[in-house]
Protein backbone atom coordinates (compact mmCIF):
# COMPACT_ATOMS: atom_id res chain seq x y z
CA UNK A 1 0.00 0.00 0.00
CA UNK A 2 1.20 3.51 -0.79
CA UNK A 3 1.65 6.18 1.84
CA UNK A 4 0.07 9.01 -0.11
CA UNK A 5 -1.25 11.91 1.99
CA UNK A 6 -4.82 10.85 1.27
CA UNK A 7 -4.02 7.31 2.54
CA UNK A 8 -2.64 8.76 5.77
CA UNK A 9 -5.81 10.83 6.21
CA UNK A 10 -7.90 7.70 5.73
CA UNK A 11 -5.96 5.97 8.53
CA UNK A 12 -6.52 9.05 10.72
CA UNK A 13 -10.33 8.89 10.59
CA UNK A 14 -11.69 8.78 14.13
CA UNK A 15 -8.36 9.95 15.56
CA UNK A 16 -7.53 13.35 17.00
CA UNK A 17 -5.58 15.77 14.78
CA UNK A 18 -4.41 19.37 15.00
CA UNK A 19 -5.04 21.56 11.97
CA UNK A 20 -3.27 24.88 11.48
CA UNK A 21 -5.22 27.41 9.41
CA UNK A 22 -3.95 30.25 7.23
CA UNK A 23 -5.19 32.83 9.76
CA UNK A 24 -2.82 31.34 12.39
CA UNK A 25 -5.66 29.58 14.25
CA UNK A 26 -5.30 25.98 15.43
CA UNK A 27 -8.22 23.57 15.38
CA UNK A 28 -8.04 20.16 17.04
CA UNK A 29 -10.62 17.41 16.84
CA UNK A 30 -11.45 13.93 15.58
CA UNK A 31 -11.61 13.50 11.81
CA UNK A 32 -15.05 12.19 10.89
CA UNK A 33 -14.84 12.74 7.13
CA UNK A 34 -12.94 14.60 4.41
CA UNK A 35 -13.05 14.98 0.65
CA UNK A 36 -10.52 15.36 -2.15
CA UNK A 37 -10.44 19.15 -1.63
CA UNK A 38 -9.31 18.42 1.97
CA UNK A 39 -12.49 19.87 3.43
CA UNK A 40 -12.51 18.38 6.93
CA UNK A 41 -15.42 17.46 9.17
CA UNK A 42 -14.28 17.27 12.79
CA UNK A 43 -16.08 16.20 15.95
CA UNK A 44 -15.22 17.28 19.52
CA UNK A 45 -13.39 20.24 18.01
CA UNK A 46 -11.55 22.94 19.89
CA UNK A 47 -10.32 26.23 18.35
CA UNK A 48 -7.21 27.93 19.73
CA UNK A 49 -6.24 31.48 18.77
CA UNK A 50 -2.44 31.44 18.62
CA UNK A 51 -2.19 35.18 19.35
CA UNK A 52 -4.18 35.13 22.60
CA UNK A 53 -3.92 31.41 23.44
CA UNK A 54 -7.68 31.38 24.14
CA UNK A 55 -9.40 28.02 23.55
CA UNK A 56 -13.04 27.58 22.59
CA UNK A 57 -14.89 24.26 22.39
CA UNK A 58 -17.11 24.16 19.28
CA UNK A 59 -18.16 20.51 19.00
CA UNK A 60 -18.68 19.75 15.30
CA UNK A 61 -16.97 21.88 12.66
CA UNK A 62 -16.40 21.91 8.91
CA UNK A 63 -13.10 23.38 7.73
CA UNK A 64 -12.69 24.39 4.12
CA UNK A 65 -9.61 22.72 2.66
CA UNK A 66 -8.08 25.82 1.08
CA UNK A 67 -7.73 27.37 4.57
CA UNK A 68 -5.58 24.50 5.88
CA UNK A 69 -1.83 25.01 6.18
CA UNK A 70 -1.04 21.61 7.70
CA UNK A 71 -2.52 18.67 9.59
CA UNK A 72 -0.67 16.80 12.34
CA UNK A 73 -1.50 14.06 14.87
CA UNK A 74 -2.66 15.36 18.24
CA UNK A 75 -2.85 13.90 21.73
Buried (B, 14 or more C-beta within 10 A) or exposed (E): EEEEEEEEBEEBEEEBBBBBBEEEBBBBBBBBEBEEEBBBBBBBBBBBEEEEEEEEEEEEBEBEEEBBEEBEEBE
